[in-house]
Amino acid sequence: MPRPLRAGVDEKILDAAAALFARHGFEQTSLKSLADAVGLSKAGLLHHFPSKDALFEAAWEQSRVICRHVLDLVGDMPAGTARERRSIELLTDYALDRPGMVSLLFRSMTAPGEDPQQAQDELLLNEMFVIKPQEELPRAIRIVGALSAMAVLTLLANQENGDKTTWRPLILATCYDALGHREA
């Protein structure tokens, strides 16, 4: 059997690590649990990333890359329903493919203050949805509800090894409902 390319292995390691960091936080995630999650020894994991800190930083950076990419794709769209729907679609597609990364991105909502860069993540999400949370609390709550539903449902879809093409429209409909943009 051919050996997977390093980039593919690193991507799997980063996604698994991101999921553990999102669930347990940096301090409560051990190097052993990270290695176990990807089927490597600690030495094998350290061959790919020199330390737990380096792995954490690489995972955070990958989650930010995802957010920036989505923002780049919707940045020229005017604020409103179409932009919000497209943002949710893109984030859902990422989350179905890389659930750990999206979970880590949303950790800023569930564990504020853990990483000094989290404020940047919040600003990226606010820019994506064109919102000033302090000025638009009801809308901010709807957006957090939609993102939370998307995160939980995409994690469930991945855990259940469900057919992602079946789950995707249901996840999107749930998110649209949370945003107040029901399907016609």
C-alpha positions in Angstrom: 0.0 0.0 0.0 1.4 3.4 -0.9 2.5 5.7 1.9 0.3 8.8 2.2 1.9 12.1 1.3 3.2 14.1 4.2 0.8 16.9 3.5 -2.2 14.6 3.7 -0.8 13.1 7.0 -0.2 16.5 8.5 -3.7 17.6 7.5 -5.2 14.6 9.3 -3.0 15.2 12.3 -4.0 18.9 12.4 -7.7 18.1 12.1 -7.6 15.5 14.9 -5.5 17.8 17.1 -7.9 20.7 16.4 -10.8 18.6 17.5 -9.1 17.6 20.8 -8.0 21.2 21.5 -11.5 22.4 20.8 -13.0 19.9 23.1 -10.6 19.9 26.0 -8.5 23.1 25.6 -4.7 23.3 25.3 -3.9 22.5 29.0 -6.1 19.5 29.2 -5.0 17.9 25.9 -2.0 15.7 26.4 0.6 14.8 23.8 -0.3 11.2 24.3 -4.0 11.8 23.6 -3.0 13.7 20.4 -0.7 10.8 19.3 -3.4 8.2 20.1 -6.0 10.2 18.1 -4.0 9.9 14.9 -2.6 6.4 15.5 1.0 7.5 16.1 3.5 7.2 19.0 4.5 10.4 20.8 7.8 10.2 19.0 6.0 9.7 15.7 3.8 12.7 16.3 6.9 14.8 17.3 8.4 13.8 14.0 5.6 15.8 12.3 5.4 18.7 14.8 8.2 19.5 17.2 6.0 20.2 20.2 2.4 20.4 21.5 2.7 24.1 21.2 3.8 23.9 17.6 0.9 21.6 16.9 -1.6 23.9 18.6 -0.3 26.9 16.7 -0.5 25.0 13.4 -4.0 23.9 14.1 -5.1 27.5 15.0 -3.5 28.9 11.9 -5.3 26.3 9.7 -8.6 27.2 11.2 -7.9 30.9 10.5 -6.9 30.0 6.9 -10.4 28.4 6.5 -12.1 31.5 7.9 -10.0 33.9 5.7 -10.8 31.8 2.6 -14.5 31.9 3.3 -14.3 35.7 3.9 -12.4 36.1 0.6 -15.1 34.3 -1.2 -18.0 36.3 0.3 -16.1 39.6 0.8 -17.4 41.2 -2.4 -21.0 40.3 -1.7 -23.2 42.9 -0.1 -24.3 42.4 3.5 -27.6 40.5 3.8 -29.3 37.2 3.4 -27.3 36.0 0.3 -23.9 36.6 2.0 -25.0 35.0 5.2 -26.3 31.9 3.4 -23.1 31.6 1.3 -21.0 31.9 4.4 -22.9 29.1 6.1 -22.7 26.9 3.0 -18.9 27.4 2.7 -18.4 26.8 6.5 -20.6 23.7 6.4 -18.6 22.3 3.5 -15.4 22.8 5.4 -16.9 21.4 8.6 -18.1 18.3 6.9 -14.6 17.7 5.4 -12.5 19.0 8.4 -14.7 19.0 11.5 -11.8 19.5 13.9 -10.7 22.7 12.3 -14.1 24.3 12.3 -14.6 23.2 16.0 -11.4 24.9 16.9 -12.4 28.1 15.0 -15.6 28.3 17.0 -13.8 27.7 20.3 -13.6 31.4 20.7 -17.3 31.4 21.4 -17.3 28.5 23.9 -14.0 29.2 25.7 -13.2 32.9 25.4 -9.8 34.1 26.3 -7.9 30.8 25.9 -5.8 32.1 23.0 -4.7 35.7 22.5 -5.5 35.4 18.8 -9.1 34.5 19.4 -10.1 38.1 19.2 -8.9 38.0 15.6 -11.1 34.9 14.9 -14.1 36.8 16.3 -13.4 39.7 14.1 -13.1 37.5 11.0 -16.5 35.9 11.8 -18.0 39.4 12.5 -16.7 40.6 9.1 -17.9 37.5 7.4 -21.5 38.1 8.6 -21.1 42.0 8.5 -22.2 42.4 12.1 -21.3 44.5 15.2 -22.5 42.2 18.0 -22.7 44.9 20.6 -25.1 46.9 18.4 -27.2 44.0 17.0 -27.6 41.6 19.8 -30.6 39.7 18.5 -28.9 39.1 15.1 -25.6 38.2 16.8 -27.5 35.6 18.8 -29.1 34.2 15.6 -25.6 34.0 14.0 -24.1 32.2 17.0 -27.1 29.9 17.0 -26.6 29.1 13.3 -22.9 28.5 13.7 -23.4 26.4 16.8 -26.1 24.3 15.0 -23.7 23.9 12.0 -20.8 22.8 14.3 -22.8 20.3 16.2 -24.6 18.8 13.2 -21.5 18.5 11.1 -19.7 16.8 14.0 -22.6 14.4 14.3 -22.6 13.7 10.6 -19.0 12.8 10.8 -19.4 10.7 13.9 -22.2 8.8 12.4 -20.3 8.3 9.2 -23.4 9.5 7.5 -23.8 10.3 3.9 -22.6 14.0 3.8 -24.8 14.7 0.7 -27.8 13.7 2.8 -26.8 15.7 5.9 -25.7 18.9 4.1 -29.1 20.2 3.0 -30.6 19.4 6.4 -27.7 21.2 8.2 -28.1 24.2 5.9 -31.9 24.3 6.4 -31.4 24.3 10.2 -28.8 27.1 10.0 -31.0 29.2 7.7 -33.9 28.8 10.1 -31.7 29.9 13.0 -30.7 33.0 11.0 -34.3 33.7 10.2 -33.9 32.9 6.5 -36.4 30.1 6.0 -36.4 28.2 2.8 -39.1 29.1 0.3 
